[in-house]
Amino acid sequence: MNFKCLNVKIDNLSRKEISDRIRNVLNQKGQDKASLQINTINPEFILEAQKNQKFRDILNAKTSLNIADGIGVKFASWRYGKNLKHRWAGVDLMQEILKIANKNKQKVLIITHKDSLSSKNDIKTVVKELYPKLKVKIITMQRFNLRKDEDWKFTNMNYDIALCNFGAPQQEMLLHNLQNYNIELAMGVGGSFDFLTGKIKRAPKWMRKIGLEWLWRLILEARYRLKRIWQAVIVFPVKIMFNK
């Protein structure tokens, strides 16, 4: 079951339904394995998709599973007469995926950009500590050049999962291209690893539960997040309110 929010598909699934879908994909056997790209949808994703046709097409593709992240998407669901079953923050969803993959002793490719807050070694250390059974490869790259995406080629792609921290929409566009390399599950994780490595302190659980994590991030990173918060708490609600 899904609904459209400003022409972007939102998959309205319970936590169990999402977890089961992930397990089914990662437990596939044989040559008919299907690929799945998970996108954690927040108001910024939806606003970007209004002006970026390629990004919108990726989010609405049959191979995409769009999980609501930001609290604004939950409010938007009420505007469209729906009740969102579950909202799953990107960092928590990433950890759920890695937990399942760790149990399966699977191979994970992590693509990080060279200016990432958490270094390659930071990420490698924390992943090894939390998920010791994973076989992990971390590569550092220049941030994805959208105008030359046809020039990006990957070789020796023998991984079950690919994670990328470039930020939207670059990470989603790069991962979409990896569907040709037999990767079972791909997900853009933004700054999720920065929480695991301790580079960014996460909001208290009570703030996360009531949807105020954005306010916590604004307090900690006002200089960098003010524009993003404006888009999420002012521009997005106005667009939703007047959308027919």
C-alpha positions in Angstrom: 0.0 0.0 0.0 1.3 3.5 -0.8 0.2 7.0 -1.4 1.5 10.0 -3.4 2.8 13.1 -1.6 3.4 15.9 -4.2 3.8 13.2 -6.9 6.3 11.2 -4.8 5.4 7.6 -3.8 5.4 6.8 -0.1 5.2 3.1 0.8 2.8 3.0 3.8 4.1 -0.1 5.6 4.4 -1.2 9.3 7.8 -1.7 10.9 7.4 -5.5 10.5 6.4 -5.2 6.9 9.5 -3.2 6.1 11.8 -5.6 8.0 10.2 -8.6 6.3 10.7 -7.0 2.9 14.4 -6.3 3.7 14.9 -9.9 4.9 13.2 -11.3 1.8 15.5 -9.4 -0.5 18.7 -10.2 1.4 17.8 -13.9 1.7 17.3 -14.3 -2.1 18.9 -17.3 -3.8 19.6 -18.2 -7.4 20.0 -16.1 -10.5 16.6 -14.4 -10.4 17.5 -12.1 -7.5 15.8 -8.7 -7.6 17.4 -5.5 -6.5 15.8 -3.0 -4.1 16.7 0.6 -3.5 15.6 2.0 -0.2 15.0 5.8 0.0 14.3 7.5 3.4 11.8 10.2 2.4 11.7 13.5 4.2 10.3 16.9 3.1 13.6 17.9 1.5 13.5 14.8 -0.7 10.0 15.6 -1.9 10.8 19.3 -2.6 13.9 18.3 -4.5 11.9 15.9 -6.6 9.5 18.7 -7.7 12.4 20.3 -9.7 14.5 17.2 -10.5 12.7 14.9 -12.8 15.4 12.2 -12.8 15.4 12.1 -9.0 11.6 11.9 -9.0 11.7 9.0 -11.5 14.1 7.1 -9.3 11.9 7.6 -6.2 8.8 6.4 -8.1 10.6 3.4 -9.7 9.2 -0.1 -9.1 12.5 -1.1 -7.6 12.4 1.7 -5.0 11.0 1.3 -1.5 10.3 4.7 0.0 10.2 4.8 3.8 8.9 7.9 5.5 11.7 9.5 7.6 10.8 13.1 8.5 7.8 14.0 10.8 6.6 16.3 8.0 5.7 13.3 5.9 3.5 11.9 8.7 1.6 15.2 8.9 1.3 15.2 5.1 -0.2 11.7 5.1 -3.1 13.1 7.2 -3.6 15.8 4.6 -4.2 13.1 2.0 -6.5 11.1 4.3 -4.0 8.5 5.2 -2.5 7.3 8.5 1.2 6.6 8.2 1.9 3.2 9.7 5.5 3.7 10.6 8.1 6.5 10.4 11.7 5.1 10.4 14.7 7.4 10.8 17.4 6.7 8.2 20.1 5.9 10.8 17.8 3.4 12.6 16.8 1.8 9.3 20.4 1.5 8.3 21.3 -0.3 11.5 18.4 -2.7 11.0 19.7 -3.5 7.6 23.2 -4.0 8.9 21.9 -6.2 11.7 20.2 -8.5 9.3 23.2 -8.5 7.0 25.6 -9.3 9.9 23.5 -12.3 10.8 23.8 -13.5 7.2 27.6 -12.7 7.0 27.0 -10.6 3.9 29.2 -8.3 1.9 28.7 -4.6 2.2 30.0 -1.8 0.0 30.2 1.7 1.7 30.7 4.6 -0.7 31.8 7.8 1.2 32.8 11.2 -0.1 36.3 12.5 0.7 34.9 15.4 2.7 32.8 13.3 5.0 32.7 14.2 8.6 33.5 10.6 9.5 36.7 9.3 7.9 37.0 6.0 6.1 38.9 4.6 9.2 36.2 6.0 11.6 33.5 4.1 9.7 35.5 1.0 9.3 36.2 0.8 13.1 32.6 1.4 14.2 31.2 -1.1 11.7 33.6 -3.8 12.6 32.8 -3.2 16.3 29.0 -3.3 15.9 28.8 -5.8 13.1 31.8 -8.1 13.3 30.4 -10.8 10.8 30.1 -8.3 7.9 32.6 -8.3 5.0 33.0 -4.6 4.4 34.6 -2.6 1.7 34.8 1.2 2.0 35.7 3.4 -0.9 36.2 7.1 -0.8 35.2 9.2 -3.9 34.7 12.7 -5.1 31.1 13.7 -4.6 29.0 12.4 -7.5 29.0 14.6 -10.6 25.4 14.6 -11.8 26.3 15.8 -15.2 28.7 13.0 -15.9 26.9 10.0 -14.2 27.5 7.9 -17.4 31.2 8.2 -16.7 31.1 6.4 -13.4 32.0 2.8 -13.8 32.4 0.2 -11.1 34.4 -3.1 -11.4 34.6 -6.2 -9.3 31.1 -5.5 -7.9 30.5 -8.5 -5.7 28.5 -7.1 -2.9 25.0 -7.8 -1.4 24.5 -4.2 -0.1 25.6 -0.8 -1.1 25.4 2.3 1.2 26.3 5.8 0.1 26.6 9.0 2.2 26.7 11.6 -0.5 23.4 13.2 0.6 20.3 13.5 -1.6 19.9 13.5 -4.5 23.4 12.5 -5.4 23.5 9.3 -3.4 20.2 8.0 -4.8 21.2 8.8 -8.3 24.5 7.0 -7.9 23.0 3.9 -6.2 20.3 3.7 -8.9 23.1 3.1 -11.5 24.4 0.2 -9.3 21.3 -1.9 -10.0 23.2 -3.1 -13.1 25.8 -4.7 -10.8 23.7 -7.3 -9.1 23.6 -5.5 -5.7 20.6 -6.8 -3.8 19.9 -3.8 -1.6 21.1 -0.1 -1.9 20.4 2.8 0.4 21.5 6.4 0.7 22.4 7.0 4.3 23.4 10.7 4.4 25.0 11.5 7.7 24.0 8.2 9.4 27.5 7.0 10.0 28.3 10.3 11.8 25.9 9.3 14.5 27.5 5.8 14.8 31.0 7.2 15.0 30.0 9.9 17.5 30.9 12.8 15.3 27.3 14.1 15.7 25.4 13.6 18.9 21.9 12.3 18.4 18.8 13.8 19.8 17.3 12.3 23.1 14.8 9.5 22.5 11.9 11.6 23.7 12.6 14.3 21.0 12.9 11.6 18.3 9.7 10.0 19.4 7.6 13.2 19.1 9.3 14.3 15.8 11.5 17.1 17.2 14.9 15.7 16.0 15.0 18.5 13.4 15.0 21.0 16.3 17.9 19.3 18.0 19.9 19.3 14.8 19.1 23.0 14.3 20.4 23.8 17.8 23.6 21.9 17.2 24.2 22.9 13.5 22.2 26.2 13.0 24.8 27.6 10.6 24.5 24.6 8.2 20.9 23.5 8.7 18.8 26.8 8.8 18.0 26.7 5.1 17.1 23.0 5.3 14.9 23.5 8.3 13.1 26.4 6.6 12.3 24.1 3.7 11.1 21.4 5.9 9.0 23.3 8.4 7.8 26.3 6.3 8.0 25.7 2.6 6.9 22.0 2.6 3.8 22.5 4.8 2.6 25.4 2.7 2.9 23.3 -0.5 1.1 20.4 1.1 -1.7 22.7 2.4 -2.4 24.2 -1.0 -1.9 21.0 -3.1 -5.1 19.7 -4.7 
